[in-house]
Amino acid sequence: MPFSPGDLQAIWLTLRLAAATTALLLVLATPLAWWLAQTSSRWRAPIAAVVALPLVLPPTVLGFYLLVTLGPQGWGGRLTQALGLGLLPFTFGGLLLGSVIYSLPFAVQPLQNAFAAVGQRPLEVAATLRASPASAFFRVVLPLARGGIVQAAVLSFAHTVGEFGVVLMIGGSIPGQTRVVSTQIYGHVEALEYAQAHSLSLAMVLLSFAVLLLVTRLNRGSTRVFG
């Protein structure tokens, strides 16, 4: 069954959200993953646990606390209003923030593993060639960790596409503003529109399979590079 205009609108919003989330996560997760891979600080374990929390926390719980924090009575809501950003719940900005937090471990962990696999030897060689730490990171570490970077991007994008609990809590399901594919499917099921729900769900299944296949191949490539 062909997609309805509402389905296409939800698909476009989902892809836009996933692309923006992935871009932000790569920027934010890269230095965090590098620090986690290199540090021996006593704060490493607590911070790693906080980063991984969305893996075990029910999405509705995370979405609820985001909704309360970013609401008019929450400290986050008062801060965004003071900055002239207004309130983020039930806006695309709220969806983006929730998605970044919820997908953070899917970006950090592949990057952390890739950085750990690089090891110290390339950095030591770069230092003997008088490369600065920043230059060594961008010219040596990042190219060697490219498999982990791609994997982090793919997993972050796919995980954002499949979000439901967090986006429903923080964004609701406003057509054209916060209604993404997962909430569109839920709406179809509630309305007993099973044919439309099947079309979107099948597209999600195919996307998930493609992502898992790609990640598996990336893992094999990383093993050949670092093994």
N, C-alpha and C positions, 0 to 999 in steps of 0.2 A: 504494500500500500504506500503511495507517495506521501511524503511529509507535508503536513499542513503549514500554512503561513506561521502559525504559532510555534510549530516544531522548528521551523527554519530559524525563527527569531531566537528560540532557546538555544539552538545549536550555535548560532553566531555569537551569542553572549557567552556561552560556555567556552568556546575557542578563544575569545578575547580575554576572558578571565584566566584561562589556563596559560596563555602566552604571557600575560602580564605577571602572573604569579611565578612562572618559571624564570623570567628575566630577573625579577627581584630576588628570588631565592638564590640564583647563581651568584649575584653580587653579595648578598648577606651571608650565605652559607660558606663561601670559599674561605674567607679569613677565619671564620669560626672552626671549620673543619681542619684547617692548617694548624690552628692553635691546639685543638684537641689531639691531633696526630703527633705534635712535637712536644707539648708541655709535660712536665712532671709535677705541676702544681697540685696542691691538695684540693683545689677547686675543680679539678678536671672531672672527677666522678660525679659530683652533684650537678655540674653544668651538663654533662653528657646525659644524665638522667632526666633533666628538665627538657632537653632537646628531644629525647626519645619518648617523652610522656604522651604525645598524641597517638603513638602506636598502641597504647593500652587503654587510654582514656576514652570512654564513650563519646562519640562526636557531639551528642546532644548536651553533654555536660560542658564540654569546651564551648560550644555555641551559647549555652545559657550564661556562663560567666562572662563571655565577650559581650553579650547583650546587656548584662547588668553593668559591666565596667564602662561600656561606651554609651550607655544611656544618659539621660539628662541629670540623674543623681549620682552617677559614677564619676570617679576621678578622671577616667579617660574621656568621658563625655564633656566634663567641664574643661579639660585641657583642649580638646578639639574645637570647642566653642570659643575659648579664649584666643585660639590661633586663627579664628575666622573660617574654620573648616566646617562648622555646623556639626550635626550629629551624624555618625556613620551608620548606625543600624538602619536596615532597609534601604541601603544605597549600594552602588557598585563599589564604592570605596570600602564599605564595611565587608562586602564579600571578599574583596581583595585582601584585606587585613586578616580575616578569618582563614582564608585559603593559605596565605603565607605561613601562618602559625601552624595550621593543621598539617601542611605538607613539608614542614621544615626537616623532619628526620629523613624524609625520602631524598632530600638534597644533601644533607650533611653526611650521612653515613656512607654513601658511595664515594664522596669526595675524601672523607677521612681515610677510608680503606685504600684509595688510590695514592694518597699522599704518604701513608705509612709504607706502602709497597715500594715507593720511590727510594726510600731510605736516605741515609746521610751521605753516602759516597758521592753522588753527583754534586751535592752542595759543597763538599770538601774540595772537589776538583775545581769547581767554579771559583771558590775562594782563593785557591792557588793561582788562578788566572786573574786575580784582583777584581773579580766581579762583586758588586755590592750585593747585600742580601736581597734587596728589591729586584735587582737585575737578574740574580740567580733564580729567584722565584718565578718571574715572568718568562724568562728565556730557557730555563732548564726544567723546573718542577712542573709548571703547567703543561708544556708539551708532553712530558713523560706521563702525566696523569690525565691525558685527554680522554682515555676510555672511561675513567670515572666521572669526568665532567659531562660527557655525553650521556652516560647512564643516569646521572643525577638529573639532567635536563629531561630525559625521557620519562623517568619515574615521577618527577614533579608534575610534568604536564599531564600524564595519564591519571595520576592520583587526584589532581584538581578536577579533571573532567568527571571523575566518578564520585565526587563528594555529594553527600546528601544532608546528613544531620546538621553539620555546621552551617551550611549555606541556608538551610531552611530556618534555623534559629536566628541567625544574624541578618538574613536578607528577606525572609518571608518567601513569597512567590509572586512577585509583582511582574506582570507581563511587560517585556521590553526593558525592564530595569534590573530585576533580580531573579527572574525565573530562568533557571538553567535546565539542562537536559534531565538531570535526576529528578528535579521537582516537577518538570513537565510530564515525565512518566508517571509520577505519583498522582498528578492531577488527572491524567487519562484513566488510571485505574479507579480512582474515586468516582469518575463519571461513567464507569463501565465501558470505556472506549478501548476495548482490549486490542483491537487491530492496530490502532495508533500506538498504543503502549508497546505492542510486539515489535513494530518497526523500529522504534527508538531503542528498545532493549536489545534487539539483534545487532544494531549498529554499535552499541556499547560492548557487546560480547566480542564482536569482530575486532574492535579497537583494542580491547584488553588482550586478546590473543596475540595480536600483532606486537603489542608492547612487550609481552612476556617473551615472545620469540626473539625480538631485537635485543632485549636485556640478556637473554641466554647466550646469544652470539657475542655480545660485548664481553661477557664474563669469560668466555673461552679465549677471546682475543687478548684480554688482560692477563690471563694465565700464561699465554705464550710469551707475552712481553716481559712479565716480571718473574715467571717461573724458572 
